[in-house]
């Protein structure tokens, strides 16, 4: 999280890290069959396809929120120069839950759950398409005070945090689940 706070160009760093997530997803899943993508070492662990599907589903749930708050931000929170990222209180708490370094398993809220194991096709393509949509939102936030623009969580309307928090959460959440997918692929029983 610190690198986002200290970044001279916050949005550019978000774009760079999101692009790195896309490259990593292609590296992990690009040449695998659907059978390999859907393989899991145990019923309580997600397959590579489920990790990618979860990230795509989560991103899709945010699309309408991004559209709305960026439009409102254009009316109210326009800035001439980029502002440094300042995590909100709620955003900071959320970031601590999704960072790749946190080893504690956090159950996915119902609205973000992936498809059933063995039944997901096109997970990589779905993820990459959603990444492109996300990057469009990040680019459209240029010229806005993304710290002051607030959005509601798709999980509960009681949770509100900044647009900037949502961008960082998306990137770190992606890193976390791509790490999970990498560990599944490195599992000794993986269908190689």
C-alpha positions as CSV (number, residue, x, y, z in Angstrom):
1,X,0.0,0.0,0.0
2,X,2.9,2.3,0.8
3,X,4.0,2.4,-2.9
4,X,0.6,3.9,-3.8
5,X,0.8,6.5,-1.1
6,X,4.3,7.6,-2.2
7,X,3.7,7.4,-5.9
8,X,4.4,10.6,-7.8
9,X,1.6,9.6,-10.3
10,X,-1.0,7.5,-8.5
11,X,-3.2,6.7,-11.5
12,X,-0.1,5.7,-13.6
13,X,1.0,3.3,-10.8
14,X,-2.5,1.7,-10.6
15,X,-2.4,1.2,-14.4
16,X,1.1,-0.3,-14.3
17,X,0.2,-2.7,-11.5
18,X,-3.1,-3.7,-13.2
19,X,-1.2,-4.3,-16.4
20,X,1.3,-6.5,-14.5
21,X,-1.7,-8.5,-13.2
22,X,-2.9,-9.1,-16.7
23,X,0.6,-10.2,-17.8
24,X,0.8,-12.6,-14.8
25,X,-2.7,-14.0,-15.6
26,X,-1.7,-14.7,-19.2
27,X,1.6,-16.4,-18.0
28,X,-0.3,-18.6,-15.5
29,X,-3.3,-19.6,-17.6
30,X,-2.6,-18.7,-21.2
31,X,-1.6,-22.2,-22.4
32,X,-3.7,-24.3,-20.0
33,X,-6.7,-26.4,-21.0
34,X,-10.1,-25.9,-19.4
35,X,-9.5,-29.1,-17.5
36,X,-6.2,-27.8,-16.1
37,X,-7.8,-24.4,-15.3
38,X,-10.6,-26.1,-13.4
39,X,-8.4,-28.5,-11.5
40,X,-8.2,-28.1,-7.7
41,X,-6.2,-30.0,-5.1
42,X,-9.2,-30.1,-2.7
43,X,-12.9,-29.1,-2.7
44,X,-12.2,-26.2,-0.3
45,X,-9.5,-24.7,-2.5
46,X,-10.2,-22.6,-5.6
47,X,-9.0,-23.7,-9.0
48,X,-7.1,-21.2,-11.3
49,X,-10.4,-20.7,-13.2
50,X,-12.2,-19.9,-10.0
51,X,-9.5,-17.3,-9.0
52,X,-9.8,-15.6,-12.4
53,X,-13.6,-15.8,-12.4
54,X,-13.8,-14.4,-8.9
55,X,-11.6,-11.4,-9.9
56,X,-13.7,-10.8,-13.1
57,X,-17.0,-11.1,-11.1
58,X,-15.8,-8.7,-8.4
59,X,-14.7,-6.2,-11.1
60,X,-18.0,-6.4,-12.9
61,X,-19.9,-5.7,-9.6
62,X,-18.0,-2.4,-9.3
63,X,-18.6,-1.2,-12.9
64,X,-21.9,0.6,-12.3
65,X,-20.5,2.2,-9.1
66,X,-17.4,3.5,-11.0
67,X,-19.6,4.9,-13.8
68,X,-21.8,6.8,-11.3
69,X,-19.1,8.2,-9.1
70,X,-16.8,9.3,-11.9
71,X,-19.7,11.1,-13.5
72,X,-20.5,12.8,-10.2
73,X,-16.8,13.5,-9.6
74,X,-16.6,15.4,-12.9
75,X,-19.3,17.8,-11.6
76,X,-17.9,18.3,-8.1
77,X,-14.3,17.1,-7.6
78,X,-12.3,18.4,-10.6
79,X,-8.6,19.2,-10.0
80,X,-5.9,20.7,-12.1
81,X,-3.0,18.5,-10.9
82,X,-2.9,14.9,-9.8
83,X,-3.4,14.5,-6.0
84,X,-1.4,12.0,-3.9
85,X,-3.3,9.0,-2.6
86,X,-4.6,9.2,0.9
87,X,-6.4,6.0,2.1
88,X,-9.7,6.5,3.8
89,X,-10.3,4.9,7.2
90,X,-12.6,2.2,5.7
91,X,-10.4,1.8,2.7
92,X,-7.3,1.3,4.8
93,X,-9.1,-1.5,6.8
94,X,-10.2,-3.1,3.5
95,X,-6.7,-2.9,2.0
96,X,-5.3,-4.8,5.0
97,X,-7.7,-7.6,4.3
98,X,-6.8,-8.0,0.6
99,X,-3.1,-7.5,0.4
100,X,-1.2,-10.5,-1.0
101,X,0.9,-10.7,2.2
102,X,-2.1,-11.5,4.4
103,X,-2.2,-15.3,4.7
104,X,-5.6,-15.4,6.6
105,X,-8.4,-16.7,4.4
106,X,-11.2,-14.3,4.1
107,X,-14.5,-15.8,2.7
108,X,-15.7,-14.1,-0.5
109,X,-19.0,-12.3,0.0
110,X,-21.8,-14.0,-1.9
111,X,-21.9,-11.3,-4.6
112,X,-18.3,-12.0,-5.5
113,X,-18.2,-15.8,-5.5
114,X,-16.9,-17.6,-8.6
115,X,-18.6,-20.3,-10.6
116,X,-18.5,-23.9,-9.5
117,X,-15.3,-25.9,-10.0
118,X,-15.1,-27.7,-13.2
119,X,-17.8,-25.6,-14.8
120,X,-15.9,-22.4,-15.8
121,X,-14.9,-21.8,-19.4
122,X,-13.1,-18.8,-20.7
123,X,-12.0,-17.6,-17.3
124,X,-8.8,-15.9,-18.6
125,X,-10.6,-14.1,-21.4
126,X,-13.3,-12.9,-18.9
127,X,-10.6,-11.7,-16.5
128,X,-8.6,-9.9,-19.2
129,X,-11.8,-8.2,-20.6
130,X,-12.7,-7.0,-17.1
131,X,-9.2,-5.7,-16.7
132,X,-9.6,-3.6,-19.8
133,X,-12.9,-2.2,-18.5
134,X,-11.2,-1.4,-15.1
135,X,-8.3,0.4,-16.8
136,X,-10.8,2.5,-18.7
137,X,-12.3,3.7,-15.4
138,X,-8.8,4.4,-14.0
139,X,-7.9,6.5,-17.0
140,X,-11.2,8.4,-16.8
141,X,-10.4,9.4,-13.2
142,X,-7.6,11.7,-14.5
143,X,-8.3,15.3,-13.4
144,X,-10.5,14.2,-10.5
145,X,-9.9,14.2,-6.8
146,X,-10.3,10.4,-6.5
147,X,-9.7,10.7,-2.7
148,X,-12.8,12.8,-2.2
149,X,-15.1,10.8,-4.5
150,X,-16.8,8.2,-2.4
151,X,-18.5,5.0,-3.5
152,X,-20.6,2.4,-1.8
153,X,-19.5,-1.2,-1.6
154,X,-21.4,-3.7,-3.7
155,X,-21.5,-5.9,-0.6
156,X,-23.3,-3.4,1.7
157,X,-24.4,0.2,1.2
158,X,-23.2,0.9,4.7
159,X,-19.5,0.6,3.6
160,X,-18.2,3.7,1.8
161,X,-14.6,4.4,0.7
162,X,-12.8,6.5,-1.9
163,X,-12.6,5.8,-5.6
164,X,-8.8,5.7,-5.0
165,X,-9.2,3.1,-2.3
166,X,-11.3,1.0,-4.7
167,X,-8.6,1.2,-7.4
168,X,-5.9,0.1,-5.0
169,X,-8.1,-2.7,-3.6
170,X,-8.7,-4.0,-7.1
171,X,-5.0,-4.2,-7.9
172,X,-4.0,-5.8,-4.6
173,X,-6.9,-8.1,-4.6
174,X,-5.8,-9.2,-8.1
175,X,-2.2,-9.8,-6.9
176,X,-3.6,-11.9,-4.0
177,X,-5.7,-14.2,-6.1
178,X,-3.1,-14.5,-8.9
179,X,-0.7,-15.7,-6.1
180,X,-3.4,-18.2,-5.1
181,X,-3.7,-19.4,-8.7
182,X,0.1,-19.6,-9.0
183,X,0.2,-21.9,-5.9
184,X,-2.5,-24.1,-7.4
185,X,-0.4,-24.4,-10.6
186,X,2.7,-25.2,-8.6
187,X,0.9,-27.9,-6.6
188,X,2.6,-31.3,-7.1
189,X,-0.7,-32.9,-8.1
190,X,-1.4,-30.3,-10.8
191,X,-2.5,-31.8,-14.2
192,X,0.7,-30.9,-16.1
